[in-house]
């Protein structure tokens, strides 16, 4: 399988599609998932073009992982989550639906089951406020 530069995350990275951006630097874009599994579901999307972990440049991975950790800590502080799930999928049989490497940071709350991925679209006003709160925490 090869990387498709017209995938939705590539378009977001190029500014062709909107997102609820939390943070951006030379290595990655951090944004909220519009179809969250829980309140605060955040995506860290490396800017380096790769389909997933299997074809990613190891240097790109080493550059983005400290940001994944930083976002996880801020996310737990802002959402007051009891835990943070880190998920990353490689190819369709494993659950990957957007074929650009990305990391899911999903807040987990004691006694509350995670929702199904893409089961419902979040409210844009709530996402915008949460993006501001997370950006301030970073």
BELHU-V361604 format. One record per pair of residues at least 24 apart in sequence whose C-alpha atoms are under 7 Angstrom apart, sorted by the first residue. I is the first residue (numbers start at 1). J is the second residue. Records with the same first field share a line. If there is no record, write none. Layout:
BEGIN
I=J  J
END
This chain:
BEGIN
2=51
3=50  51
7=98  99
9=100
20=127  128  131
21=131
22=131  132  134  135
23=135
27=63  64
28=64
32=127  131
34=121  122
35=117  118  119  120  121  122
36=117  118  122
37=106  114  115  116  117
38=106  107  114  115
39=107
40=79  106  107
41=104  105  106  107
42=104  105  106
43=102  103  104  105
44=68  102  103  104
45=101  102  103
46=101  102
50=100  101
51=99  100  101
52=90  99  100  101
53=90  101
71=138
72=105
74=134  137  138
75=134
76=107
78=133  134
81=107  108  109
82=108  109  110
83=107  108  109
84=108
END
